[in-house]
């Protein structure tokens, strides 16, 4: 069973290409699960990851600040230090009220911490000084130092209180000598953030944006690509399509168009999810935990220029991913077998995207932007930070288009081989 012969001089007929693409798009639209993963999942998952997790972290930190932890004491502490440790501090703007700790006597500090009797233990190894210049005392703090809860709670409060206690003793000593506080800091350091405004808003988790955006492009394209190739082979409908008056090149172009459109729809909703998360983060920045959410999750803000750059890179990346999916899945005998072929593709996105969190330590040459897919990841990250250039945008797009052409050529070769089309 063979399709009509195709001469090299024949060109693609847009009407036929669209008919094939519409056929695959209708099959995708009828699947409610695909629509859910294309529309609802990006709008829910992205705000949860970029804003929900930082808000949760900020809330947990605020809870530890407002909670009163138990701290064991071995030895005698100065009355002023004891009062400072147990004193509650009023609520500051955008922060939770900071409660003091509850001091309880313990015997074995190591066992008291390990058993959970107390969160930390303060041991006065030598008598703590009550006046600066009378020698140096030592306080040993027993705590689970690898525990974030302890770091934000008992240990953090002890460390801050002791630092404030030392500062107060030093100021008192300087005052008795007729000196001011500026004697301790003859040279004042004033940091000024020279980052671009857009980079300041992007937050510390900006590297997640390229990974999530390309992952959703992959998931959106995967449903249409697999169903239009391996799925049709399994159902036996691909044979009827290939014997119809449609050229093989038009079949490949139509399926590539349908897959790319589905991927772009998912990319559009993922971009909308980022923008909504940025707006919500800006609105909650003054609340409890909001500052932490803004610093970690940040905001996605786009100018007309950066939006155009992002659009070009996303479009070329969607075309590349779609071509790669079609070229791989046409070899499969069934839908499940095609899933085993394309599932590892997510690793091609996850591993490089995770490495982008160390992009500040790397010296990337301009040639890296020509790397298919990875160049667009770096370009998207630069777009989020507002540092993308026209040259880097064009390089990333060119790399993706070259990769898409290669994948399209491989897919066309596969559609022309009867042993591949009818191997099920």
Kinemage of the C-alpha trace (Angstrom):
@kinemage 1
@onewidth
@group {chain A} dominant
@subgroup {mainchain}
@vectorlist {calphas} color= white
{ca unk a 1} P 0.000 0.000 0.000
{ca unk a 2} L 1.759 3.109 -1.213
{ca unk a 3} L 0.925 6.797 -1.470
{ca unk a 4} L 1.186 8.727 -4.677
{ca unk a 5} L 4.651 9.349 -6.071
{ca unk a 6} L 6.173 12.659 -5.248
{ca unk a 7} L 8.435 14.563 -7.595
{ca unk a 8} L 11.168 16.838 -6.164
{ca unk a 9} L 9.859 19.843 -8.106
{ca unk a 10} L 6.430 19.679 -6.479
{ca unk a 11} L 5.810 22.291 -3.826
{ca unk a 12} L 3.705 22.072 -0.709
{ca unk a 13} L 0.040 22.934 -1.095
{ca unk a 14} L -0.985 25.034 1.924
{ca unk a 15} L -4.585 23.872 1.665
{ca unk a 16} L -3.582 20.204 1.945
{ca unk a 17} L -1.140 20.959 4.745
{ca unk a 18} L -3.873 22.700 6.712
{ca unk a 19} L -6.290 19.814 6.154
{ca unk a 20} L -3.817 17.389 7.694
{ca unk a 21} L -3.080 19.804 10.541
{ca unk a 22} L -6.799 20.405 11.217
{ca unk a 23} L -7.389 16.665 11.291
{ca unk a 24} L -4.764 16.209 14.027
{ca unk a 25} L -5.895 19.303 15.936
{ca unk a 26} L -9.498 18.049 16.051
{ca unk a 27} L -8.285 14.730 17.430
{ca unk a 28} L -6.366 16.620 20.128
{ca unk a 29} L -9.285 18.887 21.029
{ca unk a 30} L -11.583 15.898 21.542
{ca unk a 31} L -9.289 14.579 24.281
{ca unk a 32} L -10.251 16.391 27.489
{ca unk a 33} L -7.125 15.211 29.301
{ca unk a 34} L -4.976 16.888 26.682
{ca unk a 35} L -6.919 20.125 27.044
{ca unk a 36} L -6.457 19.974 30.807
{ca unk a 37} L -2.684 19.503 30.517
{ca unk a 38} L -2.500 22.240 27.874
{ca unk a 39} L -4.567 24.949 29.570
{ca unk a 40} L -5.302 24.285 33.229
{ca unk a 41} L -2.035 22.705 34.344
{ca unk a 42} L 0.221 25.643 33.295
{ca unk a 43} L -2.130 28.145 34.929
{ca unk a 44} L -2.097 26.191 38.207
{ca unk a 45} L 1.384 24.662 38.420
{ca unk a 46} L 3.383 27.753 37.464
{ca unk a 47} L 1.941 30.094 40.138
{ca unk a 48} L 2.297 27.308 42.717
{ca unk a 49} L 5.973 26.755 41.905
{ca unk a 50} L 7.062 30.353 41.372
{ca unk a 51} L 4.965 31.998 44.071
{ca unk a 52} L 3.401 29.294 46.240
{ca unk a 53} L 6.658 27.697 47.357
{ca unk a 54} L 8.368 31.006 48.258
{ca unk a 55} L 5.218 32.109 50.070
{ca unk a 56} L 5.178 28.821 51.950
{ca unk a 57} L 8.841 29.235 52.838
{ca unk a 58} L 8.265 32.801 53.974
{ca unk a 59} L 5.291 31.690 56.037
{ca unk a 60} L 7.297 28.922 57.694
{ca unk a 61} L 10.080 31.362 58.526
{ca unk a 62} L 7.523 33.752 59.973
{ca unk a 63} L 6.029 30.972 62.087
{ca unk a 64} L 9.426 30.139 63.543
{ca unk a 65} L 10.029 33.799 64.328
{ca unk a 66} L 6.703 34.145 66.139
{ca unk a 67} L 6.893 30.758 67.921
{ca unk a 68} L 8.498 30.437 71.355
{ca unk a 69} L 11.096 27.675 71.303
{ca unk a 70} L 12.543 25.901 74.333
{ca unk a 71} L 16.249 26.501 74.885
{ca unk a 72} L 18.221 24.635 77.537
{ca unk a 73} L 20.739 26.394 79.762
{ca unk a 74} L 23.823 24.969 81.441
{ca unk a 75} L 25.582 27.427 83.751
{ca unk a 76} L 24.753 31.013 84.662
{ca unk a 77} L 23.947 33.720 82.127
{ca unk a 78} L 24.047 37.479 82.780
{ca unk a 79} L 20.672 38.929 83.659
{ca unk a 80} L 20.715 41.313 80.681
{ca unk a 81} L 21.455 38.452 78.258
{ca unk a 82} L 18.715 36.311 79.799
{ca unk a 83} L 16.255 39.169 79.453
{ca unk a 84} L 17.241 39.737 75.829
{ca unk a 85} L 16.779 36.059 74.977
{ca unk a 86} L 13.302 35.837 76.501
{ca unk a 87} L 12.041 39.280 75.386
{ca unk a 88} L 9.399 39.545 72.661
{ca unk a 89} L 9.905 42.077 69.876
{ca unk a 90} L 7.022 43.959 68.233
{ca unk a 91} L 5.947 43.247 64.680
{ca unk a 92} L 7.843 45.135 61.984
{ca unk a 93} L 6.429 46.167 58.606
{ca unk a 94} L 6.148 43.151 56.335
{ca unk a 95} L 7.469 40.792 59.012
{ca unk a 96} L 5.997 38.636 61.750
{ca unk a 97} L 6.379 39.453 65.433
{ca unk a 98} L 9.527 37.905 66.890
{ca unk a 99} L 9.019 35.989 70.110
{ca unk a 100} L 11.725 35.235 72.628
{ca unk a 101} L 12.741 31.765 73.763
{ca unk a 102} L 11.848 29.833 76.895
{ca unk a 103} L 14.930 29.020 78.983
{ca unk a 104} L 14.887 25.722 80.875
{ca unk a 105} L 17.678 24.022 82.854
{ca unk a 106} L 19.038 20.761 81.362
{ca unk a 107} L 21.683 18.236 82.332
{ca unk a 108} L 23.243 16.671 79.251
{ca unk a 109} L 23.050 19.230 76.397
{ca unk a 110} L 23.703 16.686 73.632
{ca unk a 111} L 20.974 14.287 74.758
{ca unk a 112} L 18.521 17.141 75.398
{ca unk a 113} L 18.802 18.301 71.763
{ca unk a 114} L 18.861 14.839 70.181
{ca unk a 115} L 15.800 13.687 72.136
{ca unk a 116} L 13.816 16.780 71.163
{ca unk a 117} L 13.435 17.976 74.756
{ca unk a 118} L 14.717 21.395 73.652
{ca unk a 119} L 15.561 22.981 70.289
{ca unk a 120} L 18.978 24.184 71.426
{ca unk a 121} L 21.158 24.376 74.541
{ca unk a 122} L 23.356 27.294 75.643
{ca unk a 123} L 26.366 26.251 77.729
{ca unk a 124} L 28.397 28.926 79.518
{ca unk a 125} L 31.835 27.340 79.149
{ca unk a 126} L 33.355 30.332 80.937
{ca unk a 127} L 31.668 33.198 82.837
{ca unk a 128} L 30.143 35.549 80.208
{ca unk a 129} L 31.472 39.111 80.566
{ca unk a 130} L 29.139 41.893 81.595
{ca unk a 131} L 31.497 44.646 80.456
{ca unk a 132} L 33.590 44.964 77.311
{ca unk a 133} L 37.343 44.839 77.936
{ca unk a 134} L 37.182 42.362 80.854
{ca unk a 135} L 38.349 39.340 78.899
{ca unk a 136} L 36.439 37.123 76.515
{ca unk a 137} L 33.865 34.561 77.524
{ca unk a 138} L 32.527 31.609 75.542
{ca unk a 139} L 29.040 30.312 74.925
{ca unk a 140} L 28.596 26.917 73.327
{ca unk a 141} L 25.350 26.362 71.479
{ca unk a 142} L 24.211 22.779 70.924
{ca unk a 143} L 21.691 22.498 68.066
{ca unk a 144} L 20.959 20.529 64.923
{ca unk a 145} L 22.776 22.920 62.641
{ca unk a 146} L 21.670 21.196 59.432
{ca unk a 147} L 18.017 21.702 60.336
{ca unk a 148} L 16.331 24.692 58.635
{ca unk a 149} L 13.734 24.868 61.384
{ca unk a 150} L 16.462 25.236 64.024
{ca unk a 151} L 18.391 27.752 61.941
{ca unk a 152} L 15.300 29.944 61.525
{ca unk a 153} L 14.132 29.381 65.110
{ca unk a 154} L 16.121 28.749 68.271
{ca unk a 155} L 19.677 28.914 66.901
{ca unk a 156} L 18.962 32.013 64.818
{ca unk a 157} L 17.439 33.809 67.788
{ca unk a 158} L 20.387 32.922 70.042
{ca unk a 159} L 22.883 34.080 67.440
{ca unk a 160} L 21.103 37.393 66.832
{ca unk a 161} L 20.692 38.047 70.560
{ca unk a 162} L 24.348 37.352 71.358
{ca unk a 163} L 25.448 39.634 68.498
{ca unk a 164} L 23.205 42.399 69.842
{ca unk a 165} L 24.534 41.778 73.391
{ca unk a 166} L 28.151 42.106 72.213
{ca unk a 167} L 27.291 45.261 70.306
{ca unk a 168} L 25.619 46.820 73.352
{ca unk a 169} L 28.623 46.047 75.614
{ca unk a 170} L 30.997 47.507 73.040
{ca unk a 171} L 28.970 50.712 72.698
{ca unk a 172} L 28.816 51.073 76.465
{ca unk a 173} L 32.600 50.742 76.685
{ca unk a 174} L 33.153 53.269 73.908
{ca unk a 175} L 30.789 55.722 75.569
{ca unk a 176} L 32.745 55.500 78.839
{ca unk a 177} L 35.877 56.409 76.877
{ca unk a 178} L 34.195 59.340 75.198
{ca unk a 179} L 34.049 57.672 71.793
{ca unk a 180} L 31.164 57.200 69.402
{ca unk a 181} L 29.875 54.197 67.504
{ca unk a 182} L 31.548 55.309 64.282
{ca unk a 183} L 34.916 54.335 65.798
{ca unk a 184} L 34.003 50.713 65.065
{ca unk a 185} L 33.327 51.459 61.399
{ca unk a 186} L 35.696 54.138 60.114
{ca unk a 187} L 34.781 53.094 56.565
{ca unk a 188} L 31.128 52.506 55.781
{ca unk a 189} L 30.179 50.190 52.942
{ca unk a 190} L 27.005 51.075 51.039
{ca unk a 191} L 25.903 48.462 48.474
{ca unk a 192} L 24.111 49.737 45.377
{ca unk a 193} L 22.346 47.222 43.153
{ca unk a 194} L 23.546 47.832 39.599
{ca unk a 195} L 21.326 45.117 38.108
{ca unk a 196} L 18.829 46.014 35.464
{ca unk a 197} L 15.346 46.753 36.878
{ca unk a 198} L 13.951 43.672 35.174
{ca unk a 199} L 16.731 41.503 36.618
{ca unk a 200} L 15.999 42.796 40.115
{ca unk a 201} L 12.381 41.706 39.763
{ca unk a 202} L 13.181 38.299 38.276
{ca unk a 203} L 14.178 36.821 41.629
{ca unk a 204} L 16.542 34.014 42.590
{ca unk a 205} L 14.353 31.344 40.961
{ca unk a 206} L 14.445 32.934 37.520
{ca unk a 207} L 16.269 29.876 36.148
{ca unk a 208} L 13.032 27.896 36.606
{ca unk a 209} L 11.219 29.934 33.959
{ca unk a 210} L 13.054 28.476 30.909
{ca unk a 211} L 12.733 24.936 32.308
{ca unk a 212} L 9.004 25.199 33.056
{ca unk a 213} L 8.218 26.959 29.787
{ca unk a 214} L 10.010 24.367 27.640
{ca unk a 215} L 8.630 21.494 29.711
{ca unk a 216} L 5.093 22.680 29.047
{ca unk a 217} L 5.918 23.098 25.351
{ca unk a 218} L 7.117 19.489 25.345
{ca unk a 219} L 4.043 18.199 27.167
{ca unk a 220} L 1.693 20.126 24.880
{ca unk a 221} L 3.404 18.929 21.694
{ca unk a 222} L 3.754 15.356 22.897
{ca unk a 223} L 0.027 14.570 22.900
{ca unk a 224} L -0.537 15.704 19.305
{ca unk a 225} L 2.722 14.277 17.926
{ca unk a 226} L 2.292 10.821 19.435
{ca unk a 227} L -1.368 10.521 18.549
{ca unk a 228} L -0.771 11.720 14.972
{ca unk a 229} L 2.003 9.177 14.306
{ca unk a 230} L 2.194 6.105 16.547
{ca unk a 231} L -1.450 6.491 17.580
{ca unk a 232} L -2.642 6.509 13.973
{ca unk a 233} L -0.423 3.534 13.128
{ca unk a 234} L -1.969 1.640 16.025
{ca unk a 235} L -5.524 2.506 14.903
{ca unk a 236} L -4.752 1.862 11.212
{ca unk a 237} L -5.837 5.341 10.092
{ca unk a 238} L -2.389 6.446 8.930
{ca unk a 239} L -2.560 4.043 5.991
{ca unk a 240} L -5.758 5.618 4.666
{ca unk a 241} L -4.173 9.061 4.958
{ca unk a 242} L -1.081 8.039 2.997
{ca unk a 243} L -3.085 6.537 0.093
{ca unk a 244} L -5.210 9.683 -0.199
{ca unk a 245} L -4.247 12.400 -2.727
{ca unk a 246} L -1.907 14.045 -0.210
{ca unk a 247} L 1.850 14.109 -0.659
{ca unk a 248} L 4.110 12.691 2.003
{ca unk a 249} L 5.763 16.063 2.485
{ca unk a 250} L 2.333 17.636 3.062
{ca unk a 251} L 1.504 14.970 5.640
{ca unk a 252} L 4.723 15.710 7.526
{ca unk a 253} L 4.225 19.475 7.225
{ca unk a 254} L 0.617 19.237 8.411
{ca unk a 255} L 1.471 17.110 11.429
{ca unk a 256} L 4.368 19.425 12.236
{ca unk a 257} L 2.040 22.438 12.005
{ca unk a 258} L -0.587 20.834 14.270
{ca unk a 259} L 1.997 19.783 16.854
{ca unk a 260} L 3.639 23.209 16.854
{ca unk a 261} L 0.298 24.984 17.287
{ca unk a 262} L -0.570 22.779 20.273
{ca unk a 263} L 2.845 23.460 21.776
{ca unk a 264} L 2.421 27.209 21.275
{ca unk a 265} L -0.991 27.164 22.942
{ca unk a 266} L 0.579 25.507 25.983
{ca unk a 267} L 3.438 28.008 25.881
{ca unk a 268} L 0.947 30.877 25.780
{ca unk a 269} L -0.887 29.666 28.859
{ca unk a 270} L 2.405 29.032 30.662
{ca unk a 271} L 3.455 32.615 29.891
{ca unk a 272} L 0.095 33.811 31.208
{ca unk a 273} L 0.714 31.791 34.364
{ca unk a 274} L 4.088 33.499 34.874
{ca unk a 275} L 2.575 36.947 34.372
{ca unk a 276} L -0.269 36.222 36.808
{ca unk a 277} L 2.209 34.910 39.370
{ca unk a 278} L 4.282 38.085 38.962
{ca unk a 279} L 1.263 40.317 39.495
{ca unk a 280} L 0.213 38.340 42.565
{ca unk a 281} L 3.765 38.456 43.928
{ca unk a 282} L 3.833 42.240 43.531
{ca unk a 283} L 0.516 42.561 45.351
{ca unk a 284} L 1.643 40.366 48.244
{ca unk a 285} L 5.146 41.809 48.576
{ca unk a 286} L 4.248 43.808 51.698
{ca unk a 287} L 2.548 40.961 53.538
{ca unk a 288} L 3.999 38.374 55.899
{ca unk a 289} L 6.256 36.144 53.847
{ca unk a 290} L 5.648 38.278 50.758
{ca unk a 291} L 9.114 39.793 50.757
{ca unk a 292} L 10.648 36.326 50.737
{ca unk a 293} L 8.315 35.294 47.912
{ca unk a 294} L 9.289 38.319 45.840
{ca unk a 295} L 13.019 37.784 46.447
{ca unk a 296} L 12.867 34.092 45.553
{ca unk a 297} L 10.076 33.825 43.030
{ca unk a 298} L 10.255 37.339 41.637
{ca unk a 299} L 8.150 38.772 38.851
{ca unk a 300} L 8.103 38.285 35.089
{ca unk a 301} L 7.852 41.661 33.386
{ca unk a 302} L 8.209 42.071 29.641
{ca unk a 303} L 8.696 45.098 27.442
{ca unk a 304} L 7.589 45.039 23.779
{ca unk a 305} L 11.177 44.288 22.722
{ca unk a 306} L 11.745 41.471 25.208
{ca unk a 307} L 8.290 40.045 24.451
{ca unk a 308} L 9.160 39.857 20.757
{ca unk a 309} L 12.473 38.163 21.565
{ca unk a 310} L 10.720 35.683 23.844
{ca unk a 311} L 8.075 34.984 21.203
{ca unk a 312} L 10.669 34.219 18.516
{ca unk a 313} L 12.672 31.899 20.755
{ca unk a 314} L 9.590 30.073 22.034
{ca unk a 315} L 8.225 29.665 18.496
{ca unk a 316} L 11.505 28.229 17.188
{ca unk a 317} L 11.860 25.962 20.249
{ca unk a 318} L 8.306 24.670 19.770
{ca unk a 319} L 9.063 23.927 16.109
{ca unk a 320} L 12.256 22.063 17.045
{ca unk a 321} L 10.579 20.017 19.778
{ca unk a 322} L 7.659 19.179 17.490
{ca unk a 323} L 9.963 18.008 14.704
{ca unk a 324} L 11.980 15.895 17.113
{ca unk a 325} L 8.849 14.283 18.555
{ca unk a 326} L 7.463 13.393 15.109
{ca unk a 327} L 10.804 12.029 13.908
{ca unk a 328} L 11.073 9.760 16.960
{ca unk a 329} L 7.475 8.630 17.397
{ca unk a 330} L 6.973 7.555 13.775
{ca unk a 331} L 9.367 4.658 14.444
{ca unk a 332} L 7.160 3.288 17.242
{ca unk a 333} L 4.715 0.446 16.686
{ca unk a 334} L 2.264 1.704 19.305
{ca unk a 335} L 1.428 4.747 21.399
{ca unk a 336} L 3.011 3.230 24.522
{ca unk a 337} L 6.207 2.415 22.654
{ca unk a 338} L 6.356 5.996 21.387
{ca unk a 339} L 6.091 7.247 24.963
{ca unk a 340} L 9.206 5.269 25.897
{ca unk a 341} L 11.057 6.936 23.015
{ca unk a 342} L 10.137 10.535 23.820
{ca unk a 343} L 10.023 10.490 27.636
{ca unk a 344} L 13.835 10.865 27.986
{ca unk a 345} L 13.552 14.123 26.035
{ca unk a 346} L 12.499 15.837 29.248
{ca unk a 347} L 16.008 15.213 30.572
{ca unk a 348} L 17.366 17.311 27.691
{ca unk a 349} L 15.424 20.190 29.208
{ca unk a 350} L 15.747 19.537 32.945
{ca unk a 351} L 19.500 19.000 33.218
{ca unk a 352} L 20.620 22.100 31.233
{ca unk a 353} L 17.902 24.226 32.837
{ca unk a 354} L 19.011 23.271 36.357
{ca unk a 355} L 22.565 24.202 35.387
{ca unk a 356} L 21.304 27.691 34.508
{ca unk a 357} L 21.130 28.548 38.204
{ca unk a 358} L 24.945 28.697 38.041
{ca unk a 359} L 24.920 30.812 34.870
{ca unk a 360} L 26.474 33.753 36.746
{ca unk a 361} L 29.607 31.662 37.344
{ca unk a 362} L 29.923 30.585 33.722
{ca unk a 363} L 31.558 32.492 30.904
{ca unk a 364} L 29.384 31.702 27.916
{ca unk a 365} L 30.551 32.584 24.438
{ca unk a 366} L 28.238 33.887 21.751
{ca unk a 367} L 28.465 30.520 19.966
{ca unk a 368} L 26.570 28.808 22.811
{ca unk a 369} L 23.385 30.585 21.724
{ca unk a 370} L 23.566 28.652 18.433
{ca unk a 371} L 23.126 25.361 20.297
{ca unk a 372} L 19.649 24.012 19.522
{ca unk a 373} L 17.278 24.223 22.485
{ca unk a 374} L 19.985 25.071 25.054
{ca unk a 375} L 20.691 28.381 23.333
{ca unk a 376} L 17.021 29.306 23.610
{ca unk a 377} L 17.066 28.374 27.331
{ca unk a 378} L 19.883 30.853 27.925
{ca unk a 379} L 18.096 33.378 25.722
{ca unk a 380} L 14.838 33.028 27.682
{ca unk a 381} L 16.749 33.508 30.946
{ca unk a 382} L 18.408 36.621 29.507
{ca unk a 383} L 14.981 37.854 28.411
{ca unk a 384} L 13.587 37.392 31.905
{ca unk a 385} L 16.524 39.393 33.302
{ca unk a 386} L 16.269 42.060 30.610
{ca unk a 387} L 19.767 41.481 29.207
{ca unk a 388} L 18.902 39.801 25.895
{ca unk a 389} L 20.473 41.230 22.741
{ca unk a 390} L 19.346 41.098 19.121
{ca unk a 391} L 22.371 39.017 18.144
{ca unk a 392} L 21.772 36.419 20.854
{ca unk a 393} L 18.080 36.232 19.960
{ca unk a 394} L 18.809 35.622 16.289
{ca unk a 395} L 21.488 33.057 17.159
{ca unk a 396} L 19.116 31.109 19.408
{ca unk a 397} L 16.363 31.190 16.780
{ca unk a 398} L 18.777 30.132 14.011
{ca unk a 399} L 20.042 27.172 16.080
{ca unk a 400} L 16.499 25.980 16.722
{ca unk a 401} L 15.461 26.382 13.096
{ca unk a 402} L 18.465 24.385 11.873
{ca unk a 403} L 17.611 21.622 14.336
{ca unk a 404} L 13.954 21.723 13.243
{ca unk a 405} L 14.947 21.420 9.587
{ca unk a 406} L 17.086 18.387 10.366
{ca unk a 407} L 14.287 16.739 12.371
{ca unk a 408} L 11.766 17.533 9.627
{ca unk a 409} L 14.046 15.978 7.004
{ca unk a 410} L 14.451 12.835 9.126
{ca unk a 411} L 10.675 12.636 9.618
{ca unk a 412} L 10.089 13.000 5.870
{ca unk a 413} L 12.575 10.211 5.163
{ca unk a 414} L 10.780 7.981 7.675
{ca unk a 415} L 7.361 8.685 6.143
{ca unk a 416} L 8.793 7.645 2.776
{ca unk a 417} L 9.963 4.241 4.013
{ca unk a 418} L 7.302 1.532 3.918
{ca unk a 419} L 9.147 -0.638 6.475
{ca unk a 420} L 8.766 2.199 9.010
{ca unk a 421} L 5.172 3.137 8.220
{ca unk a 422} L 3.830 -0.429 8.243
{ca unk a 423} L 6.116 -2.017 10.858
{ca unk a 424} L 3.236 -2.514 13.334
